[in-house]
Amino acid sequence: MSLSFRKNGILHNPLKSWELSDGGTIAIYQGSRGHNPDLDYIVKYKTPKSRLRVPSHTHWIVDLIVKCEHDSEEVGRYVNEWLEIYEIMEPFNSVEERNNYELIYNDYFTDSYFSLDNLGAFKIDFISAMIELFIKCEKQAPGAFMFKNLLNLVKSYCDGEKDFYQVVSYSKRV
């Protein structure tokens, strides 16, 4: 499965990739934005039946909303645990650290929230890997908050405090 892509005539190869339970792969590529462009990265994923693509926040957010409709307490706990991790997670300190990173929380969330795997389109290992990588990325930019706000909105949805439209419309801006 090729994880390379061309943009503006330049071949981009993954810096690091992780295999998922459904045979798909998540990979990071060198980015160029933010407070520290050398440590910036782009997340892409590929399933066995799809092309390489950048994950849309709206897709996995809607998937969590679908899961929430079946088990709001479990999804609420899931998101709340990620919010707790958000507070302690640190940004990368070096290019080497970023390029050798191993997903720390994926096994825990996959084991703890396996009951959510059969709800919605995405497996928990995919959503957890996305959340972990997006938190690390947001932490690279001092004062950044939009991804954390998105997690808080999903939690509020699970608690019955926000509606579908509020969460989805915000996910389109992140």
N, C-alpha and C positions, 0 to 999 in steps of 0.2 A: 504494500500500500504506500504510494508516494505521498509524502507530506510536504514536498517542495512546491513553491508557486512562483510565478513571474509577475512582477509589477514594474511598469515603466522600463521593461527590458532587462531588469535585474532579477536574477534567481535568488530566492530566499529559501534557506534551509532551516529546519527547526533547531533551536538552541537546546531544547529538551522536549521529550514527549512522554506521555503516560498512556498505557493501554487500559481500556475500560471493560467492564464485565460483558457488554454486548458485542465485543470485538471492535468497537470504535477506538479512536485515539484522540487525545487532547494534546496540543503542542503549543509551545511559545516560540515567538520569533522576535528578532531585534526590533524594537520600536525606536521612535525618535522624538517623542514629545515629553512634556512635563518638566518638572523641577530638575530632574537628573536624567537626561535623554540616554545616557550610556546604560542605565539600569532599566529603562522603559522596555516594555514588551507588549506584543500583540498576541492574543489568544485565538487559536483556531481549532476546529475539530473536524473529524471525518468519521463517518460510520461506514461499514462495509458497502452500503448501498447508496452512499451520497458522495458528493464532491466535497473538497476541503472548503470550509466556510467559517466566517467569524460568527460567534454565537450572538444572537440578538437577546438582549435582556428581556424583551417582551416575551419571547418564546418560553424561556424557563420560568419566568414569573407567572405566565398563564398556566403553565404546568403545575406550579405550586398552588395556584388558586384552585385548579381542578382537584388536586390532592386534598386541599383544605375543605372542599365541598363534601368530601367523603370522611375526613377525619381532621377536623379543625384543631382539636387539642394536640394531636401528634405533630401536625405541621407547625403549630404554634410553638411547641417545645423545640422542634428542629430549628426553626428560625431564631428563637431566643438563645439557643446554645451558640449559634453562629454570631449573634450580636455580642455575647460574652467573649467569644474568641476574638472578635474584631477589636475589642478594647485592649487585648494583650498582644496581639500579633504585631510584629515589627517589620519594617521594610527591609529589603535586601541591602546589605552593606557593601557588596562588591559584585562585579560581573561574574566572578567565579562562583560565588554563593548562589546567585540567580541561576546560572547555567547548570549547576549540580543539584538543584533543589529537588527534594522528594516530597510529595504530598504528605503532610503530617497527619491530617485529620480524616482522610478519606475512608480508611478502614473502620475507624470508630463509627462514623456516621452511617456507613453501609451496613455495619453489623447492628447498630442501634435502631435504625429506621428502615429496615428491610421491608416492613409491612407496607411502606409507601411505594415500593417498586412497581406493584401491579396497578397503580392508579396513575392516570395520565400517560404522557408519551415518553418521558425520560426516567431513567433509573436514578436512584439516589446517588450512586457513585459519580454520575455525570454532573448532576446539579451541585454536589458537594465539591467536586474538583473545580467547577466554574467559580463557585463562591470563594473558595480558598484563594484561587489565583487572582480574582478581582479584588479581594481584600488586600492582598499583598501589593497589587498594582496601585490601588488608591492610597495606601500608606506611603507610597513613594512621593506623593505630592502633599507637602505640609498644608493643612487647612482644608484638604479635600473632604467632601462629606456626602456626595450624591449617592454613591453606592450604599453607604450606611443608611441613608434616608430611605432608600428603596427597600432594604431589609426591614426597617422599622414599619414601613407601610404594609408590607406583607404580614407582619406580626399583628398590626392593627386590623387588617382584614380578617385574620383568623379569630381575633377577639371580637369581631362584629362592629368595630368602630369606624371602618372605612369601607367604601363600596368598590366593586369591580372597576368602575370607570376611573376612580381616583388612582388606583394602583397602576392600571395599564397605561393611562395617559402619562404618568410620571416615568414609567419604564421606557417610554419612547424618547425621553429627554436625557436619560443617563448614558 
